[in-house]
């Protein structure tokens, strides 16, 4: 019996079919992988919301420090905080007792006993960003490896009462405010209050016809706000968590100020500015504790 070999044409047809199937399936696999990362990140956000709820129950319904406090100087509202404590070791200022005592009262560390894991702060699959520029391992006296931190706390809730929020189901509590990146060993609050130097007083003051101190601020993000599927995850003050599309409208048009913190996005999801209140106090519009989301 004579065996018949495949002809060159038949082999080319088979290869072409395989190539077509691969071209169809690979994007599907990529989308499925992206969806899995987004779902994991959303689960992390939900767990963080629950941790904050338990924390406020234990602290007379008051939210934690959004910033670290330096005696004689005041609230370091525009500084990163080492997360977890002591990961750099005492060769660096962040690993020395004085600085560790300050960082210990920052939300990223005071919430840790309720989350049991710093891993909840990370954005799965996002690139890591070196904030401090220090070695991440092998430091003498290093107490722990650095955490990866993508989630940020709504800094307008610094020392704010959980019972004084106008719309708990719509006000962001925790969100992926770093943008498309994980800060190595560093956490912060975004947006923030510009707490005055040399004062202990730092709490959100609802704007009227004039601005009172402290004013508001928001920070530069990493690369893009399109962290997963052209959007980011948010946890709200009622502990619910939701994924939101961001930058649906690109520059020069504005996005929806009732759902999107930023506006004037470019084609890769990087915004040009954030929405502030009408009196130019700098308060990030979407994050104001007294906002009822009706306008």
Secondary structure, 3 states (H helix, E strand, C coil): CCCCCCCHHHHHHHHHHHHHHHHHHHHHHHHHHHHHHHHHHHHHHHHHHHHHHHHHHHCCCECCECCEEECCCEEECCCCEECCCCCCCCCCHHHCHHHHHHHCCEHHHHCHHHHCCHHHHCCCCCCEECCCCCCCCCCCCCCCCCCEECCEECHHHCCCEHHHCCCCCCCEEEECCCECCEEECEECECCEEECCCCCCCCCCCCCCCCCCCCEEECCCCECCCCCECCEEEEEECCCCEEEEECCCCECCCCCCCCCCCEEEECCCCCEEEECECCCCCCCEHHHCCCCCCCC
